[in-house]
Amino acid sequence: MLPSEKLLFSRLEAAEILSLSVSTLDVAVARGMLRVRRVGKRVMFERHEIEKFSRADHPRIWPAGGARGWRGSSVAGRDCFDCKRSGRKMQAARFYKNVAVCQGCWERRSALAPKRAAAPHEEEATA
């Protein structure tokens, strides 16, 4: 049992208790190794989940090959998601909503995306 009687811990507190970095803790959550509770926008960790995680062996938390292949890392060495589906092979240049795409596909997706409406207070200020 942890020395504190708290039931929920923040990401920073949970990472400190487990002696992990916050990014490694986030990867463990994304891979389903740790369950979280959400209180509004806050991500909270239950005491028994932290204890359960600390009792088990975890040979690999980060995906095989390090950060390469991890969704948020880099487009370097990746093929475009859209071009690959159409049979062409193009190198990805950037992410569009967490999908690696080439510059041409990124511009096409951006042009087709619905534009955000202006906030009401901005319209009143110009009128």
C-alpha positions as CSV (number, residue, x, y, z in Angstrom):
1,M,0.0,0.0,0.0
2,L,1.2,3.5,-0.8
3,P,2.0,5.7,2.1
4,S,-0.6,8.2,1.0
5,E,-4.3,7.6,1.5
6,K,-5.2,9.3,-1.8
7,L,-7.4,7.3,-4.1
8,L,-6.5,9.0,-7.4
9,F,-3.1,10.3,-8.6
10,S,-2.3,12.7,-11.5
11,R,0.0,11.7,-14.4
12,L,3.0,13.4,-12.7
13,E,2.4,11.8,-9.4
14,A,1.8,8.3,-10.9
15,A,5.0,8.6,-13.0
16,E,7.0,9.6,-9.9
17,I,5.6,6.8,-7.8
18,L,6.4,4.2,-10.6
19,S,9.8,5.8,-11.3
20,L,8.9,6.3,-15.0
21,S,8.9,9.3,-17.2
22,V,5.5,10.8,-18.1
23,S,5.9,9.9,-21.7
24,T,6.6,6.2,-20.8
25,L,3.5,6.3,-18.6
26,D,1.5,7.7,-21.5
27,V,2.7,4.9,-23.7
28,A,1.8,2.3,-21.1
29,V,-1.7,3.8,-20.9
30,A,-2.0,3.8,-24.7
31,R,-1.0,0.2,-24.9
32,G,-3.6,-0.8,-22.2
33,M,-1.1,-1.7,-19.5
34,L,-2.6,0.8,-17.1
35,R,-6.2,1.8,-16.8
36,V,-7.1,5.4,-16.1
37,R,-10.1,7.4,-14.8
38,R,-11.0,10.6,-16.4
39,V,-12.4,13.4,-14.3
40,G,-13.3,16.1,-16.8
41,K,-10.2,16.6,-18.9
42,R,-7.9,15.3,-16.2
43,V,-6.4,11.8,-16.5
44,M,-6.2,10.2,-13.1
45,F,-4.7,6.8,-11.9
46,E,-6.3,4.7,-9.2
47,R,-4.1,3.5,-6.4
48,H,-4.8,-0.2,-7.0
49,E,-3.9,0.2,-10.7
50,I,-0.6,1.7,-9.8
51,E,0.1,-1.1,-7.3
52,K,-1.0,-3.8,-9.8
53,F,1.3,-2.3,-12.5
54,S,4.2,-2.2,-10.1
55,R,3.8,-5.9,-9.1
56,A,4.0,-7.2,-12.7
57,D,7.0,-7.6,-15.0
58,H,6.9,-5.5,-18.1
59,P,9.6,-6.5,-20.5
60,R,8.8,-3.8,-23.1
61,I,6.6,-0.7,-22.7
62,W,7.7,1.2,-25.9
63,P,6.9,-0.5,-29.2
64,A,9.6,-2.7,-30.8
65,G,12.2,-0.6,-32.6
66,G,11.9,2.3,-30.2
67,A,9.9,5.3,-31.2
68,R,10.0,4.4,-34.9
69,G,6.6,3.2,-35.8
70,W,5.0,4.9,-32.9
71,R,2.1,7.1,-34.0
72,G,3.3,10.4,-32.7
73,S,7.0,10.2,-33.6
74,S,8.0,11.1,-37.1
75,V,7.1,10.7,-40.7
76,A,10.7,9.8,-41.6
77,G,10.8,6.6,-43.5
78,R,7.0,6.2,-43.9
79,D,4.9,5.9,-47.0
80,C,1.9,8.2,-47.6
81,F,-1.3,6.6,-46.2
82,D,-3.4,7.8,-49.2
83,C,-1.0,7.1,-52.0
84,K,-0.3,3.6,-50.7
85,R,-4.0,2.8,-50.9
86,S,-4.1,4.0,-54.5
87,G,-1.1,1.8,-55.5
88,R,1.5,4.6,-55.7
89,K,4.5,4.8,-53.4
90,M,5.1,8.3,-52.0
91,Q,7.2,9.3,-49.0
92,A,5.1,10.9,-46.3
93,A,5.9,14.6,-45.5
94,R,3.7,15.3,-42.5
95,F,0.8,14.1,-40.3
96,Y,-2.8,14.9,-41.0
97,K,-5.0,13.8,-38.0
98,N,-2.3,11.3,-37.0
99,V,-2.0,9.8,-40.4
100,A,1.3,10.1,-42.3
101,V,0.6,11.7,-45.7
102,C,2.7,13.3,-48.5
103,Q,2.5,17.0,-49.2
104,G,0.0,16.7,-52.1
105,C,-2.4,14.5,-50.1
106,W,-2.1,16.8,-47.1
107,E,-3.1,19.8,-49.3
108,R,-6.0,17.8,-50.8
109,R,-7.2,16.7,-47.3
110,S,-6.9,20.3,-46.0
111,A,-8.9,21.7,-48.9
112,L,-11.7,19.1,-48.4
113,A,-11.8,19.6,-44.6
114,P,-14.8,21.7,-43.3
115,K,-13.6,25.2,-42.3
116,R,-14.3,26.3,-38.7
117,A,-17.0,28.9,-38.3
118,A,-15.9,32.2,-36.8
119,A,-16.8,32.7,-33.1
120,P,-19.9,34.8,-32.6
121,H,-18.0,37.5,-30.7
122,E,-15.6,38.0,-33.7
123,E,-18.5,38.5,-36.1
124,E,-20.1,41.1,-33.8
125,A,-16.8,43.1,-33.5
126,T,-16.6,43.4,-37.3
127,A,-20.2,44.4,-37.8
